Amino acid sequence: MDRACTFIIEVDGQPVGHINYDGLDAERSIAELDIWMRSQVCCGHGYGMDAMVALMRHLHAHFAVEMFIVRPSRRNQRAVRAYKRAGFRSSSLLPADQTRIYGNGDYSDTITLELKISA
């Protein structure tokens, strides 16, 4: 089983971003997702959310992942709003527990958002 994989997001044959999963933990049914759009011009069209939904469906179907996390910078309010529109919610875990379970974030102001799906 892959513990990580990256995919290019394409629209009409042109790359507009990439999405990946990392830290796939089949025992706990958790995967961390990350997405980057190529430029601001590529944002706001739904490409990222379409890719995220497709990847979550794939990971749920093939690896039984039920909990997805994203860990953006709190300053990236555009991303935080998009994740929340997609159903992600702020983690109820204390920051120390988030670090213990998921590791250090990429930013000094990393926040953890979670989305749980079930069969």
Secondary structure, DSSP 8 states (H G I E B T S, - for coil): --S-EEEEEEETTEEEEEEEEEEEETTTTEEEEEEEESSGGGTTSSHHHHHHHHHHHHHHHHH---EEEE--BTT-HHHHHHHHHTT-EE--S-HHHHHHHH---SSTTB--EEEE---
